[in-house]
Amino acid sequence: MSDNVSLSLTNIRQLSEQILRHNGFNQDHARAIADIIYTCQRDDCHSHGLYRLLMCVESIKSGRVKGDAIPTISDVSSSIVKVNANHGISLLALHAALPLLIDKTKKNGIAALAINRCYHFSALWPEVEKLSEAGLVAIAMVPSHAWVAPAGGTKGLLGTNPLAFSWPRNGKHPFTFDFATSQFSRGEIELYRRAGRSLPDGVAIDKNGNPTIDAEEAIDGAMLTFGGYKGSALSIMIELLAGPLIDDLTSKESMAFAKGIPEAPFHGEILIALDPNLLSGGNVIVNDERAERLFADIVAQGARLPSQRRYAARERNIKNNTVSIPKDLHDDLLKLLEN
């Protein structure tokens, strides 16, 4: 008997929307969330795919996530947009504000979007790739919960604090990366725990500050940043840019706000978009060619560009119109439709 269940790509979207609607999200929220879950699962990004529906349902059942919240957009200045998610999931707020961010960027060369008062659970690469589809360079950052110890520390203080970047490429998938400043994302730790697998060395410490490869002990203890003090410094930068800079919460404040309830972190997000045409003085074609030479030189050495494996998975899964997920996860998802 197989330990996996195969789903068509259409099934992924339908199942996601069905679970979200059944558990209290309105149609607009359900579509925005299902779109990101579909996108991640299609690209074999398992830690941010269907698995995240469990967190979405936990979050709305806590009574604090507003499944019918309507985002409020503020046109602050020529290059700044703010959108208040009003205690909804961040994705609907992003969807509502993205056209204005794109318009401002193309008029001014650079613009920023601050999403405030949102619950956030999703990967950032689909967000920056939406901006690359519009021909823009994009950066996105969020804090999370205080699950990560700073370099030299022994207790959780920082978030997993992902950083995403995307560079548009003519006729090709964009150059995109999205990584947590922790060694692992929180979702990866959870997947290791569910599978009963040991973590690699250097990923986490237990509640006493000792190194551990036990995922359960890691969840009770703290995660570690990549690159020691360098990753720690980047993580602190993200705390500041996606927290106090945009009038929102740090990871520690977000965790305190949750009061131990197992819900998605409540905080803000910042996205920065840049127009290659305006910033290059209209020489975007020439400079795109220079960028492509850089990418070609990297690949010629046998190195891999970020997201290459993800793009390959996308093409494979679209061709086959199917993905596989663990049977126990599928069983847990079906239970979300029972009450």
N, C-alpha and C positions, 0 to 999 in steps of 0.2 A: 504494500500500500504506500502510495506516494506521500511524502511529508510536505509537499507543495500543492498549491492550487493555482491553476492557470485561469487568467481573466483576459478578456479582450480589452482593448483600449477604451471602447465604448462602455463596457461594463464598469471600468474604473470611474469614469465620470458619473455614470448613472448611480452606482452604489454610493459614491461620495455625496452626491446631492441628496439622495434618498435618506441617508443617515443624518445628514445635517438638518434637513427639513423636519424629519421625524423628531429630532431632539431640540427644536425650538428656534433654529435660524430661519429668517425670512428668505424669500427667493433670491434677492440681490446678494445677501451675504453668502448663501449656499453656493451660488454660481461662482462668486469671486474666490471662495475657499476651494471649491472643487476644481477650479481651473488650475490653481497652483499645485494641488495634490496630484492631479492628472499629469501635469508637466513634469513634476519630480519623479513620479513612478514610471512614466514613459522613458525617462533617461536613466533608469536604474539607480536613482538617488533614494534608496530605500529608507534612510533615516528621516527623510522629510516627505515621504509619499503617504500611502494609505495608513501607515502606522500613526501618523499625526492626527488622524480622526479621533483616536482615543483621547488625546489631549483636548481637542476641540470640544468634545462632548463633556469631558470633565470640567472644562472651563465654563461652559454655559450652565451646567448643573450646579455650579457653585453659587449661582444667582447674581453674580456681579458682571459677567459678560452680557452685553445687550445684543441679542440676536436680531433686533429690529432697529438698531441705532442708525441714524442718518448722519453722515459726515457733514461737517460745517467747514467750508473753504473760505480762507481769508487771503485776499490779494494784497499782501503787505506792502510790496514795493515793486520796482521794475524787475528785480531779480530774486525776489523771495516770495514763496508761497507757503502758507501754513494751513494745515487741515486738521481739525479736531475730530478724532474718530468717535468721540462721545461714548467711550467704553465699549466700542465694538471691536471686532477683529480688524487688524491693520489693513487687510487686503482690499476691502471695499473703499476705505479712505484713499488708498493709493490709486485705485482705479478711477475714482472721482477726480483726483487732483492732477493726474499725469498729463492730460492734454494742456493744462495751463502751464505746467513746468516746461514741457517741450516748447510751447510757444514763446515763453520768456527766454529760454536758452537760445533759441534761434534768432531772437531779436537782439540779445545782449551779449551773447558769447558764453555766458556762464550764469547759472541760476541754481537755487537750492530749494528743496522741499523739506519742510519739517512736518512730520506726522506726530501728533500729540494725543495723549490719553487713549492709547490703543493697547489691545492685547496682541502679542506677536508670537507666532510659532514657526514661521515658514522660512525656507531657504531664501537667500537674497539674490542668487544668480538669475532667477526668472525676472526679477524686477529690473536689474541693470540691463539685461538683454532686451527688455521692452524698449528701453531708451536707445540701445544700439540699433534696434530695428528702425528707429527714427533718424539714424545717422549721427547719433550723439555718443560721446564718451561719458561713462557714468561711474559713480562711486556710491556705495551705500554702506551704512553702519548702524548697528543697534547694540544696546546692552542686553542683559537678560536677567537672570537671578544670580545671587552671590554664591555661585558654585565653585569658583576657581580661586585658588590661593595666589597671591602675588609672589614673585620670585623671592625666595628666602623666607616666605611666610608659612604658616601651618594651618590657617583657617580660610574658608571661603570668604572672599570679599568682592572679587571681580566677577563679571559675567563671562560666558563663553565668547561674547563680544566678536561676532563675525565681521569681516570686511570683504566687500565684493567690488569688483572692477570689471568693466566691459569696454572693449574697443571695437568699433564697427569695422568690418572688412567687406569690401565690394565683392559680391557673389559668393562669399564664404561665411561659415559660421563665425561669429565674433570671437575675438580673443577675450576669454572670460575666466576669472577665478573668483572663488568664494570660499573662504576658510575661516574657521573659528580661530581665535588667538589662543585658545586652549589646545592641548595636544589632540584631544578628541572633541567632537561635538557632544552635547548632552544626549542627543538622540542615539549616537553610536554607543555610548555607555549603556543606555537602556537596552539596545538591541543585543549587546554582549550579555547583559544580565538575563534577558529573556531566553537566550540560547544556551545559557550555562557555560559560556566560554570565558577563559582567562584573558585579562587585558595584557597588552604589551607592557614592558617595563617603562617607567618614567612618565606614565599617564596620570597617575593619581596617588593620593595619600589617604590613609584611614583617618578616623576621627581623632586619633592621638598624634597625627602628623607624621606617621611612619609610611614608607613606600608600600604600595599594595598592588597586586594584579587581580584582586577579587572585585568584580563589578559591584557587588552588593556593598562591600566596604567602601568603595569609591563613592557611591551614592550617599552613604552616611558620612563620608569624610569630605574631601575636596579634590577637585581636578587641578592639573598643572598647566601652565602656559607652555607653548612651544618656544624653543630657543632661549630658555632661561629669562634673564633680565630684559632681553630684547623683545620677546613676545609679551612680557609683562608691561613694558613701557607702551607698546602698541595698544594693549588692552586698556590701559589707563587713559590713553588718548581718546579711544572710542567712548569710554565712560563720560569724558568731558564733552566731546563733540555731539554725542547723541543724548546727553543728559542736560547738565546746566546750560550749555550753549543755546539749546532750543527750549529751555524752561520745562524740562521733564526730569524723570527720576533716574537715579543711578541704579545699578544692579542690587546694591544693598537695600536701597529704599524700596525698590520693586519687591524684593523678597519680604521686607517688613510689611508692605501693603497687603501681600497675599495672606499673611497670618497663618501660614502652614497649610493653606488650601491648595490641593493639587490642580492648579490651573496654569494656563499660559502666562508668561511674565507680562506685567502691565508697565509700560514705559513709553518712550518715543522712538522715532527713527529719523535719520537724516539721509537725504539723497542729494548728491551734487552732480549736475549735468553740465557738460562743456561742449561747445560747438566747434568741431575741427575746422570748419570753413572760416569762421570769423577769427579764431585764434591763430590760424596759419596765414592770415592776411589774404585769403582767397586761393592759397596754393595747396589746397587739400589733395588734389590728384597727385601732385609730385610727392607730397609727404606721405601719402598712403603707400606709394611705391617704395619709399624708404622704409616704412614700417614692414612692408611685405618682405623686403630683403632681410631685415632683422629676423623675422619669423623663419624664413627659408634657411638662414645660417644656423639657427637653433636646431631645426629638424635635421639639417645636413650632418650635424655632429652625432646624430642618433638620439638626441634628447626629445622629450615629449612636451608639446605645448599643453598648458592647463586645459581641461575639459575635452581633450581628444577622445578619451575613453567614453566620456558621457555622450559625446556626439555620435560615436560609433554605436553605442547602445541605443540611442534614439533611432538611428537609421535601421538597425536590426529589428527593434520592437515595432516600428511602424510597418516594416515590410512583412513581419510575421503576424502583426496585429494581436499580439499576446504578450503578457508578462506573467511571471510566476511569483507568488508570495507564500510564506510559510502557512501551512494549514491552520496552526494554532492562532495566527494573526487573523486569518479569514474567519475562523470560528468566533473570535472576540469581536470582530466587526459586525457579524450577523447578530450577535447578542445586543448590539446597540439599537437594533430594530424591534426588540421584543417587548419593550414597555412604552 
